[in-house]
Amino acid sequence: MDAKLTYPYYIVQDMDAALNFYQNALGLKLKFRDGSKWAELTCKAGNRLALASAEEGAAGAKGAVVCLEADEVDAAITEHGGTVLNVRPAGSYGEITTLRDPSGNFLQVLRKF
């Protein structure tokens, strides 16, 4: 797998309050919003930060989750100590594999179709 970092995200309890903070306190610009489930913001350098509801994010996640994009998710994940937790559809974007690294940190890999 040859992956690129797409963005980290935080699980938030109140999307409106979170967007208010990140936009107005930190000056990030809203790029995309899917109601109260998901939002992506950009900073001046073009980097992205996303905000997710508990139901949209990785189940059980606390804090940040690293998201990668790759053409495939392969057996190397488990061969190198990772654990695949689930795979779910991501609408027209493809599918998302949620996994943990050997230290228990959450990651998600978006595989576009």
Secondary structure, DSSP 8 states (H G I E B T S, - for coil): ---EEEEEEEE-S-HHHHHHIIIIIT--EEEEEETTTEEEEE-TTS-EEEEE-TTTS-TT--SEEEEEE-S---THHHHTT-EEEEEEE-GGG-EEEEEE-TTS-EEEEEE--
